[in-house]
Amino acid sequence: MSSDPKEPNNSGLENNFEDFLEHSLSGYISTNPRGEIIRINSKLLEWLGYNKEDLIGKRMTGLLAMGSRIFYETHLSPLLKLHGSFEEVAAELLLKDGSKLHILLNGYIRNDENNKPLFIRLNVYKATERKVYEENLRHAVIDAEKTLLKEREMATLREQFIAVLGHDLRNPLGAIKSGASLLTRSASSDRDKSIVGMIKKSSLRMEELIANVMDFARVRLGGGLSLDLKDVFIEPIILHVIEELRITFPERIVTVDFEVKKTINCDADRISQLLSNLVANALTHGSPNEPVKVIARIALNYFELIVSNGGKPIPEDALETLFEPFTREASSPSQQGLGLGLYIAAQIANAHGGNLAVTSNTTGTSFIFRMPVYIID
């Protein structure tokens, strides 16, 4: 089938590779092995501002700005001889009007059958936009680093303030507790006893909050939680915590189930703090009509401490951040506290080489602390 006579025949032009190189949007240049220009296309001549006759026979490095010229002669030329090519090397062209043009260079050397160099070919690409992009990116990185440094400094300052505040609050709190103890002895009427009881209850709550704030500051400032590990019987420790909370929440029921009859190696005070935070959390957020259950047991060389309560399940989105600081109280703003109890409990679990997990559904919510133990008879 013959082609339409009205349609121009461009097959020869399409197959003309010389035409492609000559009218390419990129620059092309060929030199002899000595680096003298033997061919150069129109686009590169346009960029440079020269005529072809001005450059044929001239050394290619004469088109480069001084820094790029030195780099080409000391690095790229030896690289061509050694490896035969290089790719995407940043350089600068020195234009006829004295200005400079940022470019990327690709180059290769062509050898004959005896591995003798015949010529060198270079592809030249404008890198002006890329240079602007890289410069903008560099400034963005610098700005981000400055912002990050400032935020870190502010975070450190806040945490140092928290640590100092928590430390300084302990002295007046100690005076309040001592005063409440003295008033207990002289309180005669039910009204006086109720007021003193409220002061003592608030003091204990304040002491717990300060302890959590201090521990939060230690963790965030990099010191971590310190442990005093000893082999202890865990049952009396747990019972003491439960009795304290029963006094604080006299209207609530807390049941305890023990299956631990031997000593375990732990920090007794920290385990008390963990349990106190978990039970207080269960009493605060759980159903007031259902008991809080505490189970302590040894299972497969792991010590497990489980605190369960009834009530509405914790929402799925809240479960994901439950052990992060300040999150629980954000989801239940009506409750008192800073939202640090579960965070500190999780940190205590981690410090013991264990973990703290949670399950929550329509049947109830359970917090499970597990840590490896070595049973001592």
Salt bridges, closest charged atoms under 4 A:
GLU18 OE1 - ARG39 NH2 2.66
ASP19 OD1 - HIS23 ND1 3.19
GLU36 OE1 - ARG34 NH2 3.14
GLU46 OE1 - LYS43 NZ 3.38
GLU88 OE1 - ARG130 NH1 3.73
GLU92 OE2 - HIS102 ND1 3.54
GLU134 OE2 - ARG130 NE 3.00
GLU135 OE2 - ARG138 NH2 2.58
GLU135 OE2 - HIS139 NE2 3.23
GLU159 OE2 - ARG220 NE 3.76
ASP168 OD1 - HIS167 ND1 3.49
GLU207 OE2 - LYS177 NZ 3.01
GLU208 OE2 - ARG205 NH1 3.22
ASP215 OD1 - ARG218 NH1 2.59
ASP215 OD2 - ARG270 NH1 2.75
ASP228 OD2 - LYS230 NZ 3.79
GLU235 OE1 - LYS261 NZ 3.95
GLU243 OE2 - ARG246 NH1 2.59
GLU244 OE2 - HIS240 NE2 3.14
GLU304 OE1 - ARG297 NE 2.79
GLU304 OE2 - ARG370 NE 2.84
GLU329 OE2 - HIS285 NE2 3.97
ASP377 OD1 - LYS262 NZ 3.17
